[in-house]
Amino acid sequence: MISMEYKFYVDGESEEELGLPGRVFRYKFLESTPDVRYYSTKEHPQGSHAVHCNVTQSLALPVFDHSSQSCVGVLELVTNT
């Protein structure tokens, strides 16, 4: 629910401005981290909320349209162990 409060941009000038979902959407590659505390606030804007909720690991996967092979979204999976 916390992610609903954030806007995720896919056209930022720098990679840090994109945030995690924006980078995955733009470059169409998965991104993962064993510890969200490794990210700066610019790299992962909701990182402080993740730490507050005891989230440690994150895996973001691009979601593709089967017919056009274009990226249509990002699925982010998180764990607390």
N, C-alpha and C positions, 0 to 999 in steps of 0.2 A: 504493500500500500504506500510505503514511503516513496517508491520510485514514481508514483503518479504525480508527486509534487515537483518533479524535475522535468526540465526541457532538455532533450538530448539533440544536439546539433550534428549534422553530417557535413556541413560546409565551412567549418572553422578554418582559419588560415594556418594554425599550427596544430600539430598532433595533440598537444595537451588540451587545446580548446575543445576538441571533439569529445573527450571523455571516453570511457570504456565502450559503451554501445555505439557511439559515433565512429570510433576507430574500426570496430568490427564491421559495421555497416558499410563504411567507405571502402575498406581494403578487402572485405570478403574473406577474412581469415579469422579463425577462432583465436581467442586470447584467454589465458588463464593465469592465475596467481595462487601460490600456496598460502599467501597471507596478504589480505587487502591493506594492511598497514604499510606495505611497501610503496603504495601509490600516494602521490601528492593529492591535494584537494583538487587541483586543476585536472589531473589525470583521471581521477575517479571522484566526481563531485559528491556522491552519496556515501563515500567511504567512511566518514565520521558516524553516520547513522548505522552503517554495517558493523563497525566496531562496537557501537553502543548495543547492538542486538546480538553480539557475540558471533557475528559472521566472520569466518576466517578465510575460507577458500572461495574463489569465484571462477566460473567458466562461462564465457560468453561465446555463443555459436551463431553464425549467420544463418538466416532462414531464406531459402531460395524458392522462387516460382519455378515449378517444374518445366513449364513450356518455354519460358524466356530465359531461364537461368540467371535472372536478375535477383539481387538481394531485396527482399521485401520486409525484412525485420530482423530482430536480434533476440535470441532466447538466452537469458542469463540464469545460470544455476548457481546457487550458493549453498555452503554447508557451514556448520559451526564446529566441526571436528576435523 
